[in-house]
Amino acid sequence: MKKGILSFVMVAAFAGTLTAQEAGGVGFVVPTVKNISQSKGTASVSSQAEVNVNDKSLNYAAEYLRSSLMLVGAPKDGDSAAIELQIVKNKKLENEGYILDVTPAKIVISGQTPQAVMWGIQTLLQMHDSQESDGTFTIPACKIQDKPDYAYRGFLIDVARKFFPLDYLKNLVRTMSYYKMNVLQVHLNDNGFKKYFHNNWDETYAAFRLESERFPELTAKDGHYTKAEFREFVKESAKLGVEIIPEIDVPAHSLAFAHYRPSLSSDKYGVDHLDLTNPNVIPFIDSVFVEYMEGKDPVFAGPRVSVGTDEYSNADKQVVELFRAFTDHLIKLVEGYGYQAKLWGALSHANGETPVKSDNVLMDIWYNGYANPRDMKAQGYQMVSIPDGFVYIVPAAGYYYDYLNVKFLYERWTPAKIGSEQFDEKDPQIEGGAFAVWNDVCGNGISVGDVHHRVFPAMQVIAEKCWHAVNDTVNFAKWDEGRKLLGEGPGVNELGSTEADIRILRPGQPIGGNEYAQIGYDYQVDFDITWDKEIPGTMLTKSARATFYLADPVSGMLGFSRDGYLFTFKYSGRPGVTEHLTIKGTNKKTELWVNGKLFQTLNYDERLAADAKPYNVVRTLVFPLYRAGRFHSAVTNFKARKL
C-alpha cells in the first residue's frame, strides 16, 4: 500500500468526457468513479465499525470489509460511522453499479447484487489507500454513483507453461477485486516451443494443471491443482466478484494430451495438434471436459468454460471442416452441462462451410487474421477484445510486450478497438476487454514476482479502460501519478513492500509479519556477517516465494532459489572472516556487493534455441523477509529497504 498527498478523484458523468477535478481530499480511485457530489463533514472509520447488512447474500462482503479495515490499519478505537451494506432495486445501476453514500454518522453502500456492493467497498478502501497516512481512516462526506461501461473486465494467465501456486492465484483475485476486474481466465494446458527443446517433441515441455482421476498420468507432476481446491477457488473468487473461467485448449496447444496418449497426435500438422481424423480424439477430449463439469458440485463451479480452439492448422479444406465440426461439438458439449461456451477466435482462419454455433457463445478476439471481428459480429458472436498487439505480455521473450504500454492504452485504447478495427463504444456485441500473460518460453527463469510486477500496472490501466471507456490524451500524467498511490488490495504483498532494520538477526527469528513478507524491485539488503562454517542448504532468510542461502544446497555458495530454480553467486564465506554484504535487486538483475564493491551480477543469461535465436534466462529475486534461517554465522545490522 502506497500513501501520498494527491487529493483528487477522477470524475466523469456517465456519458461525459473524462476530467480531473479537485474533490477536496476524497482520494484517488482506479477505475475512475463516474459521478460524485460532496457535502460537509467527514466520516471516521475504525476497525471496530458496526457493519450491518439487509440481506444474507452480503454476509461475505461484510466479513471482507471488517477484515480489510484491520488490514489497512484503521484505528481500533474511537468513534466510527456505522456502515450499512444494502441490496436495493434500482434498474439504472444494472448488475454492477453501486451507490456509496458517506455522511459523518453513516456510510451506506448499495447495489442490486453482492458483486455491486463489493465494488462499492473497494472504492471506499481505495479512497483511504490513496490519501496521506496519518493513522486515521477518514472519508469526506460525499455521494458516489458508479457503474461500468463494459461487463467483462478480464485477465488471462497462462499457468500451463509456468506454474503458479494456488495461493498466488488467490492473492491475484484479491487484487483484481480491488480494481473491479471481474474475470480471470486460467489457461490450464499448453506446451513450449520445440526449438527450445532440441527440436524434439518428446522433450518439449507440456503440462495439464488439473488433477485427473480418470487419467492420473495426465496431471502435471511439477505443479497442479487438486479438483477440490480448484472448485473451492472458483467459489471463493465469486464471492469477491471475480469469475474464474477455466480453459482447456484443444485441438492445438495439446502436447500434454499427445504425450499422455501419442496415438491421438497428428503426424501431418504437428505433434501438438490432435489428429481430428482419428475417431478416438472426440471421446477422449469429451471425457477430459466432462470430468470437471459433471455432478451436483462440479469442479468447474462458475457459469462459463473455455474450450480453446486456438491456432489449429488450416492447411487444407478437410482439416478446416473437421476443425469447425470439432469446435461446434465442444460448444454444445459445454452447453449441455449448463455452461456458456467461450472460445478463441479462429473461424476466419478456418473459413469453411461446416456451421459453428454462435448464439450465446463468447469469443476472444485476439488477432483479426484468425477471426475478423466484423465477420464474427455478423455471425452473431459475443466478443471479448483482447488484441495481441495491444495487450499481450510475454515476459522477457523479446516479442509482444514485456510490460504493457500503459500510456498508450490509457490515451488511445478501449475494448471497442480490436486490432485495426474501431467499433462504436459500448457495442452490444462487445462484452468487454482483457489482457493476457503468456509464458511461451518455458524454463526461462521467470518468477511469480516477475510476472506480478508486469501484471500490476497492466491491471490498473485495463481496469480503467474497461470500466470507463473514454480516450483521454490530457490527463494521463495525473492518472499515472494517482494510480501509483494505490496498492494491491488489503492483505496482498506480492510486489513486496516489507522493509526491515534489525540490529542482530538471530537464527529462526521472525522478520516480516507473515509468510508473504518480502521486498520487491528496486531494493537493497545490507548486513554484516562474521562467518562460521555453514553446511549446504543453510538459509539466511525465507518466505513463501523464495529462499536466500548463505550456503546453497548444491554447491555451498551464496545464492537463492524460487519457482523451482536455483541461482548461485560464485562466492562462499570463510569461517572467522567479517565482511559487509549487499544484495541489490531489480526486475532485470540481482547483484552481490562485498565490502562496498560489486562482486557479481546475475542478469539476463542469454542462451540459444535450436534455431540459433537467443532467449533469456531471468535471474531475479524478490527478497524473502518472513523468517531467518538456522545459520551459525553472526549476522548484524540487517537492513532491507526500497531504493
N, C-alpha and C positions, 0 to 999 in steps of 0.2 A: 504494500500500500504506500503510495507516494502522496505527500502533502505539499501544498503550495499556497500562493496568495492570489491565484487567479479567481476572481469573484464575479463571474458572469455565467449565464447559461445560454446556450444557443437556442434561439426561439424562432418558430415559424408557424404560420397559420396552416391549416390542413392543406390548402391548395395554393399557398403563397410561396414567396421566394425566400430562401434561407437568408437570415440576417443575424448578426451578432449584436445583442443588446445587453447593456448593463442591467443586471437583475438584483442589485442590492445584496450581494453575498449569498444568493441562493445556492451557488455551486455550479459545477460543470457536469454534464450528463452525456454519455455516449450509449446509444444513439440519441441524437438531439430530440428534446421534447418539442411538441408541436405548439401547444397553447399554454401560456402561463400568465396568471394575474396575481399581483401581490397585494397584501393588506398589512396592517400594522401589527407589530409584535413578533415574538419568536416562540417556538415550541422547544422545550428542553426534553431530552430523551435519556433515560437511564437504562442500564441492562436489566433492571427490575421493573421496567414499564409494564403496565397491565395491557395485555393483548387479548382482545375478545373477537369472536367470530359469530356470524349469523347463520352459518351453515357448516355442517361437519366436514364437507369437502375441503374446507380451508384449514383443517387441523394441522396438516403438514406444513402449510405456509406459515401458520402461526409459530410452530416449533422452529422452523427455519429462521424466522425473524428473531425470535428470542435468542437462539444460539448465535446468530450473526451479530446481534448487539453486543454480546460479550466478546466475540472475536475481533470486532473493530474497535474495541476499547471504550465503549460507552461507560460512563461512570456508574458505579454500583449504588451510590447514594444520591439523595437529593430529590426534589420534586420532578415529576415526569408527566408529560402529556400522556393520556390514555391513547391506545391505538386500537382502532376497530377495522377489521377486515370483513368486507361485505360482498356477497353475491347479490347483484341487482339486475333488474330488467331494464335495459337501455339499448335498443337496437342500433343506435348511432355508434355505439362503442364496438360493435361487431364482436368477434370471438376474443380478440387480444387487446382491445382498447381498455384503458383504465382511467380512473379519476383519482388523483391524490390531493386531498383537501387538508391543509395544515392550518390549525388555529392554535393559540397558546395553550388551550386546555385539551385539545383532542386532535388526533390525526386519523383521518378516515381514508382507507384505500378500498376502492370498489371497482368491480368489473362484472361481466356476465359469466366468466369462467374462472376456475382456480388459476389457470395459466395467466390470465389478465391481471389478477391480483398479485401474482408473483412478480410480474413486470413492474407494478407499482412499488412493491417492496424494494426491488433492485434500484429503481430511481431514487427512492428515499436514501438507501445506503450509499449510492454514488454521490448524492448531494452532500453527504457528510464527508465521504472519502476525498473529495476534491477541494475541500476547504482547509485552510491553515489549521494545523492541530494545536489546540490549546488545552487539551484534557477534557473538553466538554463535547457534547453532542447536541448542538442547537441548529434548528432549521427555521429560517424566516417564514412567517405566515404567508401562505400562497395557495393557489389552486391550479393544478395542472390537469389538463385533459389531453390524452395522447393515444395514438393508435398507429399501427404500421401501414406503410404503403404496399408491402408485399407480405404474403402469408408464409412464404418459405425463405428462411434466412439460415443458410446451411454451411457446413464444413464437412469435407470428406477426408478421412485419414486412412492411409494405406498401412494396415497392421500386418499384412501378409509378408512383405519384403523387409520390414523391420518390426519386430515385435515390441508392442507397448504393453507394459503390465496393466492389469485392470485398475489398480489404484491410480495410475496416471489418467486413464480414461475417465474415471470418476472425478478427479480434480479438473480435468478438461471440461467436463459437463458443468461443473460448478462455475467455471469461468464463462462458459458460453451463456449460462443462465444469467449471469451478472450483466452481460451485454445484450440480453434478449435475443440471442441466437437460438433458434428453436429446432434445428435438425442436425444430428450427427450421423453421417453415413459411414459405416465401418466396413471397409473393403477387406473381406476375410480370407481370400485366397488369391495368389498370384505367384509369379516366378521372376527370377532375374533374367538378364540377357546372357545368352550363352557365350558371348565374346569375352565376358569376364570369368568364364569357367572353361578355358582351353577349347572353346568352340565345341563343347561336348554336352549334349542334352542330359546325359546320365549324371554329369557332375553339377549341372546348373541348379542353383538353389530354387526351391519351391516350397510353399507351405500352405496348409489349410489350418486355420486357427481355432476351430471349434472341436471340442470333444465329440467323438462319434462312437456310439455304442454299436451301431450296425457295421461300421468299417473302422475298427480301432486303429489299424495301422495307417489310416489316412491322416489322423490327427498329428500335427507337428509336435515333435519331441522337444524342440528347443524353445517352446513357449506356446501356450494355447489357453483358451478359456473353457472352463467346465460348463456343461449345459446349465447347471443350477445357478452358477454365479453370473452367467450371461443373461439368463432370464431375469434374475433379480436386478441386474444392472439396467436393463431396459425399463423395468417398472420404477425403480428409484429415479432414473433420469426423467421419466414422465412427470413425476411429482415436482421436479424443478422446472418444468415447462419445456423440456428438451426431448424430442422424439429420436429414438435410435432406429435407423434403417439399416438392417443387416444386408450385406451384398455378397452373394456367391456368384462369381463372374465366370460364365461359360458362354459359348464353347471355345473361345480363345482364352489366353491367360490361364490355361488349365493344366499346366505341367504337374501340379500336385496330384491331380486325378490320373494323369498319364503315368507318373511314377508308381502310383498305387496299383493301377490296372493298365499295363502297357498296351494291351490289345485294343484299347479304346482310342489310342492316339493316331494321328494322321501322318502317314509317310509322305504324302503329297504336299501338304501345306505347312508342315512343321509339327514337331512332337508336342509343342504346347497348344496345338489345335486338336480338339476332339474330332474324330472321324465321323461326320454326320451321315455317311453311307453305311455305317455299322449299326445294325438294328439293336445292338446291346447298349448303345450310348444313352438313348432316352430313358429306358427303365432304370439304369444306374443313376443318372442325374436326378430323375424323379425321386428315387429313394433317398438321395442326399438331402434334397429340399424338404421332403415330407417328414424326415426325422425331426426337423425343428419346427414344423408347422402343425403337427397333428396333436390331438388330445385336448383335454379341457384346460390345461395350463401349459401352452406351448412355449418352447424356448424363444421363438420369435414372438415376443409379447406385445409388440406395437402394431399399428394399423397398416404398415407398408413393408414390402420386401422388394429388394432389387435383384433382378435376375441376370444382371450383367449385360451380355451380348455385345461386348465392345471389341472392335478391331479384328473381326474374322476375315479371312481371305474372300475376295470376290473374283478369283482368277477365272472362273468360268460360270456359265449360266446354271449348270446343275447345282453347284455348291451354293450359289446365291439363293436359288429356290429352296434348297434344303435348309439354309440358314434362316430364311424368312419363316418357313414352316416350324422350325425349332423354336424360334422366338415367339411365335403365336402360341405354340404349345405351352411354353413356360408361363406366359402371361395368364393363360386360362388355368393352368395348374395352381398358380398362386391365388388367383381369384376364387378358385374352388374351395380354398381353405379360409376364405373370408378376408383376404388382404387386398389392398390396392397394389397393383404391379408397378414397379419402376424399372427402367432400363436405360442403357446408354444409347444415344442416338447413332444409328448406323444404317438407316434404311435408305439414304441416298447412295451411300457406298454400295449397299446391297439392294440396288433398284431392280425390282422384278415384278412378277405377276402374282405370286402367292400372297393372299391377303394376310395382313397382320393387324390384330385388333388394336384400335386406337381409343375407343370410348373409355373414359375414366382411367387412362393409362398415362403415367407421368414419365417424361423423357428428359434425361440430362443431355443438353445440347452443348457439346464441348468443342467441336471442330466442324465448321459448316460444310466441309467437303465430305464428311461422314454422314451428316444429317443437316440438310439445308433447312434452317428454321422456318422459312416461309412455306416450304413444302410440307413440313411437319405440322405446321399450324393448319394448313389447308386440309390435311388428312385427319385433323381432329385431336391431335395430341396436346395434353397439358405439358408445359415446358419449364425446366429449371435452367437458368442462364449460368453456365459455368465455362466460359470461353477460355481455352488453354492459353491464348496469347495475352490474357489479362490476369488470370487468377490461378495459374498452376505454379506450385512450388515444387522443385526437385532439389533437395538440399545438396549443395556443394558439387553439383553434377556438371556445371558449365553450360547448361541449356535450360530453357524456360527461365523461371525466376529462382534465385536463391532466397531473396526477400521480395515480397511484392512491392510494386511502385505505389506507395501509399498516396503520394501527392497526385499522381495521375488518376488513380481510382477516385479519390475524393473530388477532384475537379471535373472529371470527364466520363466517368462510368456510372451506370446504373444497370439493373437487370434487363432493362429494355434494350441495351446494346449487347448484341450477341455476335462477337467477331466483327465483321464488316457491316452487319445488318443492324439498322436502327428501327425499333418498333415504337409505337405510341407508348408513353408511360402508363403503367398500370393496365397494359393489355390483359384482358381477362384470361388469355391462354398462357400467360407467363406467370407461373406461381411465385417466382422469386429468383434469388441468386444464391451462389455458393462459391467457395474456393476449395482448393484441394492441396494436400501434401502427398506426393508420390515418392516412394523410396526405391527408385529404379535401380540404384547402384547398390545391390546387396553386399554387405560386408565392408562398407566404406567408412566405418568407424563413427558414424553419426550417432549422437546420444539423444535420449529423451529431452535433456535440457537444450540441446542444439535445435531440435525440431520445435520445441515450445517457444524458443527465442524467436523463431521465424513466424510461428503461428500467431503470437500475441498481437503485434501491430496489424497483421492481416485481418484478424478477427475484429479488431476495433473498427477498421475502415469498412469492411464488408457489412458489419452490423449497421453502421451509419447509413450506408448507401442502399441497403435493402429496406430499412425502416423508414428512411427519409430520402426518397428518390428524387433529389434535386442536385443538378450540377452547379458547382459554386467555385468560380475562379478567384473570388475576392477574399474569402475568409479562411483559407487553408492554414495559414500560419497560426492564427488564433486557435483554430480547432486542434492543430497538431500540438500546440503548447498545452492546451487543456487536456487532451486525451492522455498525455504523459503523466498527469497528476493522478490518474486512476490506476488502481492495482488489478489483481487477478480475481478479486472477489474474496469474501470472508473465508479465512482459513486456508487459502491456497498460496503456496510458496514455491511454485515450480521455476520461476525466474530467479529465485534466490536472493532474498533481501536480508538474511541473517547476518549480523556482524558480531564480532567478539573482541574482548580485551581482557585477557586472563594473565595474571602475574605468574602463577605457577600452574601448568597444565598437568594434572595428576592422572595416572593410569585409570581408565574406566570412568573418568569424570564426565558428567553431562555438560554439554556446551550450549546448544540451542534447545528450544522448548519441546520439540518433538522430532520424530524420525525424518521429517522433511526439512529440517534445518540445514540450510546451505547458502552459499554466497555465489551469485552469478555474475556474469560479464558486465563491465570490466571490474576486476578485483585484484587485491594484493593481500597475501597472507605472509606474515613475518613471524619468526620465532628464533630464540636462541636454544641451542641444543648442546649438551655435553654427552657425547656418545658413549653408550655401553654396548656390549655385544648383543645384537638382535638376531633372532632366528628368522629364517624366511617365513613370510606371512605376517610379520608384526605390523600392526596398523598404527598410524598416528591418529587419524580421525575416520569416522564413517557416518553414513546417513543411509536413507532408503535407496538413494540413487547411485551412490559411489563410495569407494574406499580409497583413502590415501595411505600408502605404505611407507614406513621407514625402511622396510626390507621386503620387497615383493615376493610372492610365493614361489616364483620360478628361479630368479637369478639372485635374490637377496639385495637388489638395488632399490634406490628410491624410485617410487613410481605410483601408479594409480590404476584402478580398474573401475569400469562402469559399462553397462549394457553388454556384458559378455566379452569385452575387450580388456587387455592388459597392456598398458603403455609404461615404459621404463626409461628413466634417465640413466645415463652411464655414470652413475655416482653412488657410492656407498660410504657410510660413516665409518670412522676409525675410532675404536674404543679409546677413551681418555681425551679425545680432541674436542674442544669447544669452538663452535662457529655459529654464525648467523645465517639462516636460510630464508630465502624469499621465494614464494611461488606467485607468479602473475598469470592471470588467465583472461583471455578474450574469446570471442566467438570464432577465432581462427587459429589460436595457438595457446600453448602452455609453456611458460618459461621457468627455469630454475636459476636462481641467483645465489651465489655463495660468497659470503662476506662482502656484499655490495657489488660483486662483479658477475655479469651474465655468464653462466656456465654452459647451458644448453637450452635450445628452443625446440619444442615438439610442435611443429607447424603442419600444414597440409603436406602429406607424404605422397608425392606423385609416383604413380605406377602405370604400367602399360597393359592395356587389354589385348586380347588376341588379334584385334585388327590394328594394333600398333598405335592406337589413340590413347592419350593419357587419361587417367582418372585419379581422383584424390582420396586418400585415406585421412580422415579427420581425427586429430589427436587433442581434443579439447577436454576441459574439465570444469564442471560446476562443482565448486569445492565443498566437500561434506563437513558439516558442523553440528552433527547431532550428539556424538559422544566420542571421547578419546579412547584409543586402543589400550591394550595391556602391554605397554612398552617398558623397557628397563632404563632407557636413557633419561636424563634430566631435561625437561622442556620448560622454558620460562619465557616471559614476555611475548606470549602468543597473541597476535592481533590479526583480525580479518576485517578488511574494510573495502568499501567501494571506491573506485578511482573516478 
